[in-house]
């Protein structure tokens, strides 16, 4: 067939079954269109033709050749790595090792982590990339679980909002602390609002417990000033790049970044660098090298700077990295490089890399299973539209999903389910605390109405509080007056918030001791937990981090968990209403009928006694009304019989047919599942089945009754089909259905005889 003869929009397969990337505006990238000078040689995720071959030459302990480049030709990244990363004592041994052998060592739990980190200090960027490139995605995840620095996993959250509203920031920070985030990070929609945001999050982060570390992501110089004022306890938005021109375009060098890292450390502020595959492309200078090689350079730089760790795994570049073949595997691989180099790793998963929920969940799963120092370098604890960093892989909308993922896999993603009452309490406390600080320092007077609107809001679209302009005035005042964390602590204490004042003071004290400047340091139960006192000791099954009984119970305690009592409580809410609709009266043993028009409706043991609504929410009185009306409409005679020997739908129907004068019976469970059966047929070889009770309508039940009579008359009607739209009904109703059936079976009695039941429908059943 000539293509020109096809109607516009016709699909050659005859059906448009597939949703394309274009439906999300996600388009895969061509790998051969990124070269700056040569459009035929692009980069790739793991290996590009332009990548250098691994190599190292030393003379008198000095690196004179690095990955095929002579010392005279070093750019500033090569020079910094050569002088400050490569250990000349280890390099000869490490570089001489076969890359495949090193890769196998990474996944061999008999090889200690300490030996591998020692060897990494003698490996060049090209060698590191070559080794890790030999691992598949599963092997990378396994190696990561072995190589990460701290044994106990943690998580980091974003706390921002579209208005830069300090009231909401304080409430949301307090909520994040309650969920167990080890770190919270904020930024702002309006740059000048950074100081107000910092104060609000510092106060909110002190509610409930102490130890949640905080940073305000702003312009680097101002971020440092905010840190010096005592409001932030760590920093990580110190970007490094894998190409020299990207560095220069950012007005930086490795030395300037190293100096900034030293400046933070000198004031007791924990610091990580930020890198990630794709950043060089976003900056416009990627040299057509592979993503993994460029990131290996970044990570060697970071180790050479002496920083505690890194946030990598794509970060802002993750969406573009995810569009190239093997891109998500590369994001896992760069995280592995980070921990192999013995850096603390905040393992990406912040920038949402796709509109596909399946791809987002798949991306985080290996990291969640392997554990990480910080599973996300920014889980959006707020609604996606309030995330000023742009939506994260997980935002407030996905909080429950993440908590359930922890429960599903029995893994620790660093978060703990929280009851709604506790959330409301901490939000209220955070609001009262920040309002007290503002009033004491003459920064503002939040009204009760403003606080009330924030306490119960899920996002800034529901609040009636500060506007960005209001915040700018507050933020400018904080900066101009030189307000510090000490002023805030004193204000809290003076206004009666002694616990919050002490919590905030404790975090500030850590800057004096310097204990949390150790690699992978977080604060748990008032104690610093790091790679020093909580090293990852994974050496095979039964070792490394394992959920203890207490932690396991915390993870299991998600909201809306069903049990038998919960189902019965829900059903009992309808018992009184149902009593106004129908009256059941036992009429003694049910014998075999002799009326050829009779259709027996066999009801289950709990039908109308313990259970009163179907899973679709239909009153059982209304269901019986429609079934019997359908039978009568076709000239049949309905008889209601309760069976107690079984609760199985097929056997209810077959038992009903066995005593029906017509040989046709309907079996129905209280949850709404129903069948038409015929005497003499095999139990599960029914005439018609309503298996999708949650979407079965009352009209369907009426038509089922009609069809039962048609079968009784010896004819074959058009079967009643309950259409689905692809809903995952099993997943949605599995727990409820299982518990309802358990209630039914608990009332069965072996050998129990069927009983006739007379029903009287009252006006309420209409």
C-alpha positions in Angstrom: 0.0 0.0 0.0 1.4 3.4 -0.9 2.0 5.6 2.1 0.4 8.5 0.4 -2.9 6.6 0.2 -3.1 6.2 4.0 -5.6 8.4 5.8 -3.9 11.1 7.9 -2.8 9.8 11.3 -3.3 6.2 10.3 -1.2 3.7 12.3 0.2 0.9 10.1 -0.5 -1.6 12.9 -4.1 -0.7 13.0 -4.0 0.4 16.6 -2.3 3.3 18.4 -1.2 1.3 21.5 2.0 3.1 22.4 2.5 6.4 24.2 5.6 8.1 22.7 8.3 10.1 24.4 6.9 13.1 22.5 3.7 12.9 24.6 5.8 14.0 27.5 8.1 16.3 25.4 10.9 13.9 26.2 13.0 13.2 23.2 16.1 10.9 23.2 19.3 12.6 22.2 21.5 11.8 19.2 25.0 10.9 20.6 26.8 12.2 17.4 25.6 15.8 17.6 27.4 17.1 20.7 31.0 17.6 19.5 32.0 21.3 19.5 34.4 21.0 16.5 33.5 17.6 14.9 29.9 16.8 14.5 30.6 13.2 13.7 32.3 12.4 17.0 29.9 12.8 19.9 30.1 11.7 23.5 28.4 8.6 25.0 27.4 7.5 28.5 30.3 5.2 29.1 32.9 5.4 26.4 33.5 7.9 23.6 36.1 7.7 20.9 37.5 11.0 22.3 38.1 9.5 25.8 41.8 9.1 26.6 43.3 5.7 27.3 44.3 5.1 30.9 47.9 5.8 31.6 50.3 7.3 34.2 54.0 8.1 34.2 55.9 9.1 37.3 59.4 10.6 37.6 60.8 11.0 41.1 57.3 10.8 42.6 56.0 13.4 40.2 53.2 12.8 37.7 54.6 13.7 34.3 52.0 12.1 32.1 48.3 11.5 32.9 46.0 9.4 30.7 48.1 10.0 27.6 48.7 13.7 28.1 52.2 15.1 28.9 52.7 17.4 31.8 53.4 20.3 29.5 49.9 19.8 28.0 48.0 19.5 31.3 44.9 21.7 31.6 44.2 23.0 35.1 42.0 19.9 36.0 44.8 17.5 34.9 47.3 19.5 37.0 45.2 19.6 40.1 44.5 15.9 39.9 48.1 15.1 39.2 49.4 17.2 42.2 46.7 16.5 44.8 44.8 13.2 43.9 47.3 10.7 42.6 49.2 9.0 45.4 52.6 8.2 43.9 53.2 5.4 46.5 50.0 3.5 45.4 49.8 4.5 41.7 52.3 2.0 40.2 50.6 -0.9 41.8 47.0 0.3 41.1 47.6 1.3 37.5 49.3 -2.0 36.7 46.2 -4.0 37.7 43.9 -5.3 35.0 40.7 -3.3 34.8 38.6 -6.4 34.6 40.2 -7.7 37.7 39.6 -4.5 39.6 35.9 -4.6 38.4 35.6 -8.1 39.8 37.1 -7.0 43.1 34.4 -4.4 43.4 31.7 -7.1 43.4 33.7 -9.6 45.5 32.6 -9.3 49.1 35.8 -11.1 50.1 37.8 -8.1 49.1 37.7 -5.5 51.8 36.3 -2.0 51.1 39.4 -0.5 52.6 41.7 -2.2 50.1 39.6 -0.9 47.2 39.6 2.7 48.5 43.3 2.5 48.9 43.8 1.4 45.3 41.4 4.2 44.1 43.9 6.8 45.3 46.4 5.7 42.7 44.0 5.4 39.8 43.6 8.1 37.1 40.1 9.3 35.9 40.3 7.2 32.7 41.2 4.1 34.6 38.5 4.6 37.1 35.9 5.0 34.3 37.3 2.0 32.4 36.9 -0.2 35.5 33.4 0.8 36.4 32.2 0.7 32.8 32.6 -3.1 32.9 29.9 -3.6 35.5 26.2 -4.0 34.5 23.5 -2.1 36.4 22.9 -4.9 39.0 26.7 -5.2 39.7 27.0 -1.5 40.1 24.2 -1.4 42.7 25.8 -4.3 44.5 29.2 -2.7 44.5 27.7 0.5 45.8 26.1 -1.3 48.8 29.6 -2.6 49.6 31.6 0.6 48.9 29.5 3.4 50.5 31.2 5.0 53.4 28.7 5.0 56.3 26.8 1.9 57.2 23.5 3.5 58.2 21.5 5.1 55.3 20.0 8.6 55.4 18.1 11.1 53.3 18.0 14.8 52.5 15.0 16.9 51.8 14.1 20.1 50.0 12.1 22.7 51.9 11.0 25.6 49.7 7.8 27.2 48.5 6.6 29.4 45.7 6.2 32.5 47.9 9.4 32.2 50.0 6.9 32.3 52.9 8.8 32.0 56.1 5.8 30.7 58.0 5.4 27.8 55.6 9.1 27.2 55.5 9.2 26.8 59.3 6.2 24.5 59.3 7.5 22.4 56.4 11.0 22.2 58.0 9.4 20.9 61.2 7.5 18.3 59.2 10.6 17.2 57.4 12.4 16.7 60.7 9.5 14.6 61.9 9.8 12.4 58.9 13.4 11.8 59.8 15.4 13.7 57.1 19.0 14.0 58.2 19.5 17.2 56.2 17.2 19.8 54.8 18.1 22.3 52.1 16.3 25.4 51.0 16.6 27.9 48.2 14.4 30.8 47.1 12.4 32.1 44.1 13.7 35.7 44.8 17.4 35.8 45.4 17.3 38.5 48.1 15.0 36.4 50.2 17.8 34.0 51.1 18.3 35.3 54.7 14.6 35.1 55.6 14.5 31.5 54.2 17.6 30.6 56.2 16.2 31.9 59.5 12.8 30.2 58.9 14.3 26.8 58.1 16.8 26.9 60.9 14.0 27.6 63.4 11.6 25.0 61.9 14.4 22.4 61.8 14.9 22.8 65.5 11.4 21.6 66.3 10.9 18.1 67.8 14.5 17.0 68.0 17.9 18.3 67.3 20.5 17.2 64.8 18.9 17.8 61.4 21.6 19.7 59.4 20.5 22.6 57.3 21.8 24.6 54.3 20.6 27.6 52.3 21.4 27.3 48.6 22.2 30.7 47.3 24.9 32.6 45.4 28.2 31.2 46.7 29.5 34.3 48.5 26.1 35.0 50.2 25.7 31.4 51.1 29.0 31.6 52.8 27.9 34.7 54.7 24.7 32.9 55.8 26.9 30.1 57.0 29.2 32.4 58.9 26.1 34.0 60.6 25.4 30.5 62.0 22.2 29.7 60.2 23.4 26.9 57.9 25.4 23.9 59.1 26.5 22.5 55.7 26.9 23.5 52.1 26.9 21.5 48.9 26.2 23.8 46.0 29.9 24.2 45.2 30.0 23.1 41.5 32.9 21.5 39.8 33.1 20.5 36.2 35.0 18.0 34.1 36.3 20.4 31.4 38.4 23.4 31.8 36.3 25.7 29.7 33.2 24.9 31.8 35.2 25.9 34.9 36.3 29.1 33.3 32.8 30.0 32.1 31.7 29.6 35.7 34.4 32.1 36.8 36.2 29.4 38.9 39.2 27.1 39.1 39.9 24.0 41.1 42.0 26.2 43.4 39.2 28.7 44.0 36.8 25.9 44.8 39.3 24.3 47.2 39.8 27.6 48.9 36.0 27.9 49.4 35.9 24.4 50.8 38.7 25.4 53.3 36.8 28.5 54.2 33.7 26.5 55.1 35.7 23.9 57.1 37.5 26.6 59.0 34.2 27.7 60.4 33.0 24.2 61.2 30.6 24.0 58.2 30.4 20.7 56.5 30.8 20.9 52.7 30.3 18.7 49.7 30.9 19.6 46.0 28.3 19.2 43.3 28.9 17.5 40.0 27.1 15.1 37.8 27.1 13.8 34.2 25.5 16.2 31.7 26.6 19.3 33.5 29.4 20.0 31.0 26.8 19.7 28.2 24.5 22.1 29.9 27.5 24.5 30.3 28.2 24.1 26.6 31.8 22.7 26.9 31.9 18.9 27.0 34.8 18.2 24.6 32.9 15.2 23.2 34.1 13.0 26.0 32.0 10.3 27.6 29.8 11.3 30.6 31.5 8.8 32.9 35.0 10.0 32.1 34.1 13.7 32.7 32.5 12.8 36.0 35.5 10.7 37.0 37.6 13.8 36.5 35.1 15.8 38.7 35.3 13.2 41.5 39.1 13.0 41.5 39.1 16.8 41.8 36.8 16.7 44.7 38.9 14.1 46.5 41.9 16.3 45.8 40.2 19.3 47.3 39.8 17.5 50.6 36.1 17.9 50.7 34.0 15.5 52.8 31.8 14.3 49.9 29.8 15.0 46.8 26.3 15.2 45.5 26.4 13.5 42.2 24.4 11.1 40.2 23.3 13.6 37.6 21.9 16.3 39.8 20.6 19.1 37.4 22.1 17.1 34.5 20.1 14.0 35.2 17.3 14.7 32.8 19.7 15.1 29.8 21.8 12.1 30.9 18.7 10.0 31.1 18.0 10.6 27.4 21.1 8.9 26.1 21.5 5.1 25.9 22.8 3.7 29.2 22.3 7.1 30.8 20.6 5.9 34.0 23.2 3.1 34.3 25.9 5.9 34.1 24.2 7.8 36.9 24.5 4.7 39.1 28.1 4.3 38.0 29.2 7.8 38.9 27.7 7.3 42.4 29.8 4.1 42.6 32.9 6.1 41.6 32.2 8.6 44.4 32.1 6.0 47.2 35.0 4.1 45.7 37.0 7.3 46.1 35.9 7.3 49.8 33.7 10.4 49.5 30.4 10.9 51.2 27.7 10.5 48.5 24.4 12.4 48.3 23.3 10.1 45.5 21.3 12.4 43.2 17.6 11.6 42.7 16.8 15.2 43.1 16.0 16.5 39.6 13.0 14.7 38.2 14.5 13.0 35.1 11.2 11.9 33.5 7.5 12.5 33.4 7.1 8.7 33.5 6.4 7.5 37.0 7.7 4.0 36.0 11.1 5.4 34.9 11.3 7.6 38.0 10.6 4.7 40.4 13.0 2.4 38.4 15.8 5.0 38.6 15.7 5.2 42.4 15.2 1.5 43.1 18.8 0.4 42.8 20.0 3.2 45.1 17.2 2.5 47.6 18.1 -1.2 47.7 21.8 -0.5 48.0 21.4 2.2 50.6 23.3 5.5 50.5 24.8 8.1 52.8 21.9 10.2 51.5 19.5 8.4 49.2 18.3 11.7 47.6 20.3 14.9 47.4 17.0 16.6 47.8 13.7 14.8 48.3 11.0 17.4 47.7 9.3 17.3 51.1 6.8 19.8 49.7 4.4 19.7 46.8 6.1 19.7 43.4 4.9 23.1 42.5 6.5 24.5 45.7 9.9 22.9 44.9 12.0 25.9 44.0 14.8 23.6 42.8 12.3 22.2 40.2 10.4 19.0 41.0 12.5 16.2 42.5 12.2 12.6 41.7 10.0 12.4 44.8 8.0 15.3 46.1 5.3 15.6 48.7 2.9 13.9 46.4 5.1 10.8 46.4 5.9 10.7 50.1 3.5 7.8 50.8 4.9 5.9 47.8 8.4 6.2 49.1 7.4 5.1 52.6 5.6 2.1 51.1 8.7 1.3 48.9 10.7 1.0 52.1 8.1 -1.3 53.6 7.8 -3.4 50.4 11.5 -4.1 50.2 12.2 -3.9 53.9 15.0 -1.4 53.2 15.9 1.8 55.0 15.5 4.9 52.8 16.1 7.2 55.8 12.5 8.2 56.4 9.9 7.2 59.1 6.1 7.3 58.7 4.4 10.0 60.8 0.9 10.1 62.1 -1.2 13.1 60.9 -1.8 14.3 64.5 2.0 14.6 65.0 2.4 16.5 61.7 -0.2 19.0 62.8 1.5 19.4 66.2 5.0 20.0 64.8 3.7 22.3 62.2 1.9 24.4 64.8 5.0 24.5 67.0 7.1 25.6 64.1 4.7 28.3 63.2 4.5 29.6 66.8 8.3 29.5 67.1 9.1 31.5 63.9 6.3 34.0 64.8 7.9 34.5 68.2 11.3 35.1 66.7 9.9 37.6 64.2 8.1 39.5 66.9 11.0 39.5 69.4 13.4 40.7 66.7 10.9 43.2 65.3 10.8 41.5 61.9 7.1 41.0 61.6 3.9 40.1 63.4 2.3 37.0 61.8 -1.5 37.0 62.6 -3.3 33.9 63.9 -5.2 33.7 60.6 -1.9 33.6 58.7 -0.6 30.8 60.9 -3.9 28.9 60.7 -3.9 28.9 56.9 -0.4 27.5 56.8 -0.8 24.8 59.5 -3.3 22.8 57.5 -2.2 23.7 54.0 -0.5 21.1 51.7 1.1 23.9 49.6 1.4 27.6 49.1 -1.6 27.7 46.8 -3.7 27.2 50.0 -2.1 29.7 52.3 -2.9 33.3 53.1 0.4 34.5 54.5 3.5 36.4 53.4 4.1 37.4 49.8 7.6 37.4 48.1 7.7 41.2 48.5 6.9 41.0 52.2 9.7 38.5 52.6 12.2 40.7 50.8 11.7 43.4 53.4 12.2 40.9 56.2 15.3 39.3 54.5 16.9 42.7 53.9 16.4 43.6 57.5 18.0 40.4 58.8 21.1 41.0 56.6 21.4 44.7 57.2 21.1 44.4 61.0 23.6 41.6 61.1 21.2 39.2 62.9 22.9 35.9 63.7 21.9 32.5 64.9 22.7 33.6 68.5 20.1 36.4 68.3 17.5 33.8 67.1 18.4 31.4 69.9 18.0 34.1 72.5 14.7 35.2 71.0 13.4 31.6 71.1 14.4 31.2 74.7 13.0 34.6 75.8 9.6 33.8 74.2 9.3 30.4 75.9 10.7 28.1 73.2 13.5 26.7 75.4 13.5 23.3 73.7 13.9 24.8 70.2 16.5 27.2 71.5 18.5 24.3 73.0 18.1 22.2 69.8 19.4 25.0 67.6 22.2 25.7 70.0 23.3 22.1 69.9 23.7 22.2 66.2 25.8 25.3 66.5 28.0 23.7 69.1 28.8 21.0 66.6 30.7 23.6 64.6 33.0 24.1 67.5 33.8 20.5 68.1 34.2 19.7 64.4 33.0 16.2 64.8 30.5 16.4 62.0 33.2 17.4 59.5 34.0 13.7 59.3 33.1 11.8 56.1 29.4 11.0 55.8 28.5 12.6 59.1 24.9 12.9 60.2 23.4 13.4 63.7 21.2 10.7 65.2 19.9 10.7 68.7 22.2 13.6 69.6 25.3 11.8 68.5 27.4 12.2 65.3 27.2 9.1 63.1 29.9 9.0 60.4 32.2 6.7 58.5 34.5 6.8 61.5 32.2 5.3 64.1 29.7 3.7 61.8 31.8 2.4 58.9 30.2 0.3 56.2 31.3 -3.3 57.2 29.6 -5.2 54.4 31.4 -8.5 53.8 28.5 -10.6 52.5 25.1 -12.0 53.7 24.3 -11.1 57.3 26.8 -8.2 57.5 26.6 -4.5 56.8 23.4 -2.5 57.5 20.4 -4.6 58.5 17.0 -3.4 59.8 16.8 -3.9 63.6 13.5 -4.8 65.1 12.8 -1.3 66.3 13.6 0.3 62.9 11.7 -2.3 61.1 8.6 -1.6 63.2 8.9 2.1 62.4 9.1 1.5 58.6 6.1 -0.9 58.8 3.9 1.8 60.5 2.6 3.5 57.4 -0.8 5.1 57.3 -4.1 3.4 56.3 -3.0 -0.1 57.1 -6.0 -2.4 57.0 -6.8 -5.1 59.5 -9.9 -7.1 60.3 -11.1 -4.7 62.9 -10.7 -1.7 60.5 -12.9 -3.5 57.9 -15.5 -4.3 60.5 -15.5 -0.8 61.8 -16.1 0.5 58.3 -18.9 -2.0 57.7 -20.5 -1.2 61.0 -20.8 2.4 60.0 -23.4 1.3 57.5 -25.2 -1.2 59.7 -27.7 1.3 61.1 -28.5 2.7 57.6 -28.9 -0.8 56.2 -31.4 -1.6 59.0 -33.6 1.1 57.6 -33.5 -0.5 54.2 -34.0 -4.2 54.7 -35.2 -6.8 57.3 -33.8 -10.4 57.1 -35.9 -13.2 58.7 -34.7 -16.8 58.9 -37.4 -19.3 57.7 -35.8 -22.6 58.4 -34.1 -25.3 56.3 -34.1 -24.8 52.5 -35.2 -27.8 50.6 -35.0 -28.5 46.9 -37.7 -26.6 45.0 -40.1 -27.9 42.4 -41.1 -24.7 40.7 -39.4 -24.6 37.2 -39.5 -20.8 37.3 -37.7 -20.6 40.6 -34.1 -19.1 40.7 -32.3 -19.3 44.1 -30.1 -16.5 45.2 -27.5 -18.0 47.5 -26.0 -15.4 49.9 -22.8 -15.8 51.8 -22.5 -16.3 55.6 -21.7 -12.7 56.5 -24.2 -11.2 54.0 -26.3 -8.6 55.9 -25.0 -9.9 59.3 -21.4 -8.7 59.5 -21.0 -7.0 56.1 -23.4 -4.5 54.6 -21.7 -2.9 51.5 -20.0 -4.3 48.4 -16.5 -3.1 47.5 -18.2 -0.8 45.0 -20.1 0.9 47.9 -23.5 -0.5 47.1 -25.9 -1.3 49.9 -26.5 -5.1 50.0 -30.2 -4.3 50.3 -30.1 -2.5 47.0 -28.2 -5.3 45.4 -30.8 -7.8 46.5 -33.5 -5.5 45.3 -32.0 -5.3 41.8 -31.3 -9.0 41.6 -34.8 -10.0 42.6 -36.4 -7.3 40.4 -34.5 -8.6 37.4 -35.7 -12.2 38.1 -39.3 -11.1 38.4 -39.1 -8.9 35.3 -38.5 -12.0 33.2 -41.2 -14.1 34.9 -39.0 -15.9 37.4 -39.6 -16.5 41.1 -36.7 -15.5 43.4 -35.9 -17.4 46.6 -33.2 -16.1 49.0 -31.1 -18.8 50.7 -28.2 -18.4 53.1 -25.4 -20.9 52.8 -23.1 -21.4 55.7 -21.0 -24.3 54.6 -19.0 -22.2 52.1 -18.2 -18.6 51.3 -16.8 -19.4 47.9 -18.7 -17.7 45.1 -18.7 -20.7 42.7 -19.9 -23.1 45.4 -22.5 -20.6 46.5 -23.8 -20.5 43.0 -23.6 -24.2 42.4 -25.3 -24.9 45.8 -28.1 -22.4 44.9 -28.6 -24.1 41.6 -28.7 -27.5 43.2 -31.8 -26.7 45.2 -33.5 -24.3 42.7 -36.6 -25.6 41.0 -35.2 -24.4 37.7 -31.7 -25.8 38.3 -30.4 -22.2 38.0 -28.9 -20.3 40.9 -27.1 -17.1 41.6 -24.3 -17.1 44.2 -23.2 -13.7 45.7 -20.7 -12.8 48.3 -21.1 -9.7 50.5 -18.3 -8.0 48.7 -20.3 -8.1 45.5 -18.8 -10.9 43.5 -21.6 -13.0 41.9 -22.1 -15.9 39.5 -25.0 -17.6 37.6 -24.6 -21.3 37.9 -26.5 -24.4 36.7 -27.1 -27.7 38.4 -24.7 -30.4 37.3 -21.9 -28.2 36.0 -18.4 -28.3 37.4 -17.9 -25.8 40.3 -15.9 -23.2 38.4 -17.5 -23.7 35.0 -20.3 -21.2 35.7 -22.6 -19.6 33.2 -21.7 -16.0 34.0 -19.4 -14.3 36.5 -19.1 -10.8 38.0 -15.5 -10.9 39.2 -15.0 -7.1 39.2 -17.1 -6.3 42.2 -15.6 -2.8 42.7 -16.9 -1.6 39.3 -20.1 -3.6 39.1 -23.2 -1.4 39.1 -26.7 -2.0 40.3 -27.9 -2.1 36.7 -25.5 -5.0 36.2 -27.0 -6.9 39.1 -30.5 -6.4 37.7 -29.4 -7.7 34.3 -27.8 -10.7 36.0 -31.1 -11.5 37.5 -32.8 -11.3 34.2 -30.3 -13.5 32.5 -30.7 -16.2 35.2 -34.3 -16.5 34.2 -33.5 -16.7 30.5 -31.1 -19.6 31.3 -33.9 -21.2 33.3 -36.1 -21.0 30.3 -33.6 -23.0 28.3 -32.3 -20.1 26.2 -28.9 -18.4 25.9 -29.0 -14.6 26.7 -26.3 -12.1 25.9 -23.9 -12.4 28.8 -23.6 -9.4 31.0 -20.0 -8.0 30.8 -18.7 -5.5 33.3 -16.3 -3.4 31.3 -12.9 -2.3 32.8 -10.6 0.5 31.8 -7.5 -1.3 32.8 -7.8 -0.5 36.5 -5.5 -2.5 38.7 -8.5 -3.7 40.8 -6.5 -6.4 42.4 -3.9 -4.0 43.7 -6.5 -1.4 44.8 -8.8 -3.8 46.7 -6.5 -6.8 47.5 -6.2 -6.1 51.2 -9.9 -5.2 51.7 -11.0 -8.2 49.7 -8.8 -10.6 51.5 -10.0 -9.4 54.9 -13.7 -9.4 53.9 -13.3 -13.0 52.7 -11.6 -13.9 55.9 -14.6 -12.5 57.8 -16.9 -14.6 55.6 -14.9 -17.8 56.1 -14.8 -17.3 59.8 -18.6 -17.8 59.9 -18.7 -21.0 57.8 -19.7 -24.3 59.5 -18.8 -27.6 57.9 -21.9 -29.5 57.0 -24.2 -26.6 57.8 -27.6 -26.8 56.0 -28.9 -24.0 53.8 -31.6 -21.8 55.3 -34.4 -19.9 53.6 -34.3 -16.2 54.2 -37.3 -13.9 53.9 -36.3 -10.3 53.1 -38.5 -7.3 53.5 -37.3 -4.2 51.6 -38.2 -1.0 53.3 -38.6 2.5 51.8 -34.9 3.3 52.5 -33.9 0.7 49.9 -35.3 2.8 47.1 
